[in-house]
């Protein structure tokens, strides 16, 4: 099977020159193992997802490291967090020794990493394919792209989306949720996650979700945090500007992949997207994911947020930088109109911070790329000059 080069590779290869440990987290089945094996083919590979191998190592971790003295790729290291203390000692004694650690549970892994390997590891997050990594996306319609999502198996194994996301969700619920939350009322949780899908791109009111699901607000908060830590959904916080406006304070919810989102919404084929009431929100989710991947693949933090006033003025994306702001409006329409610029113009008038760049990303063919203000098709987002600021 042909290996598809991942954009995050350059950042990882740069970091390995300065750190003894590289930690790569991300959702299940996004290609973390494939990435590591291709970037570091000479490293010995250890898979802690295999119960038998994990059990043998757990019996005597010190003996394992004495026997395995080569550079190591340790997959799903969160299954055996005790190993991290041994790795700390090994790299302190021999900085030339290298370890590549992966994990699909941000919740379980990062706490241990920050406690044990602080200053010794460089952290990366690998998400599903970015569109610029996958030439095959050019052959898909927008609806097909949103419905199929960008999980590797869709493109490398030709797995039908309806099968992939059904199995992915069922496996996730049966395995991770039971392990992390000990959910007793699985039906309530299933209702909850589908309600989250129905609120994609909207401010998430936890009290409202609590009433609809029939569990407490603290439980809803815990469930949202676990879904975020497990790379199912992510929160886009509001931007708080220093102006005399009443601004919303509630984050928006988005999913890390629109294929899984479509499955949770009960969308069974791409044709249903043409008239679906949430098509605009799903399109917005897809574009924001691409911006997020662009930052993470460069080894940058997620500093994305949105702007909205209570009276309705809104801009979909604000990216603060040292010298000002980069802002973006996202429209699913195929025909550009001047109204698309309304939110951007308003923000330019009310904010004290300088606007470094602004753009409208939409589904049409007319384009006017510019370093400071542009109009671009979402497929060219990664190639345009100004979205690199995001």
CORMO-V384052 format. One line per field, one symbol per residue. phi: phi as a letter, one per 20 degrees, with the letter a starting at -180 (. if undefined). psi: psi as a letter, one per 30 degrees, with the letter a starting at -180 (. if undefined). Layout:
BEGIN
phi = ???
psi = ???
END
This chain:
BEGIN
phi = .feefeffgffffffffdcfcddddqffmeoffggffffcfeefdcdefegffffffffbffffffedeffcddelfffbfffffffgfffffbfffdcddcadcfgfeffffffddgndcdeccddggeffecgfffeeffffffffmcfgffdedlffgfegffffffffffdffffedlfeeffffffgffffffdgmdfeeffffgffencffgffgffffffffemeccddffeeeececedfdefedcdfbfffgfffemedaffffgdffdgffffggfffgffffgfffemefedebccbegeofbcfbccfcfdqcdcbdccefedfcfffegffffffeeeeffefbbbddbddefcbfbfdbbccfffdgfeffffffe
psi = kkkjkkffeeeeeeefffkfkkkjlllkgfgeeeeeeeeiffkkkkjffjeeeeeeefeieeeefeejflkkjjkhfffifffeeeeeeefeeiffkkkjklkgjeeeeeeeefeegkfflkklkkllkleffjfffffkleeeeeefagkefeeefhkkeeeefeeeeeeeeedeeeeefhkeieeeeeeeeeeeefgkglkjjeeeeeeeeglleeeeeeeeeeeefghellkjllkjlililjkkgkllklkfkfeeeeeffgkflfeffegkfgeeeeeeeeeeeeeeeeeefgglljgkllkklfgfkkkekkjklefakklkkkkflfkklffffeeeeeefefkfkkjelllkkagafkkikkfekljlkffgeffleefff.
END
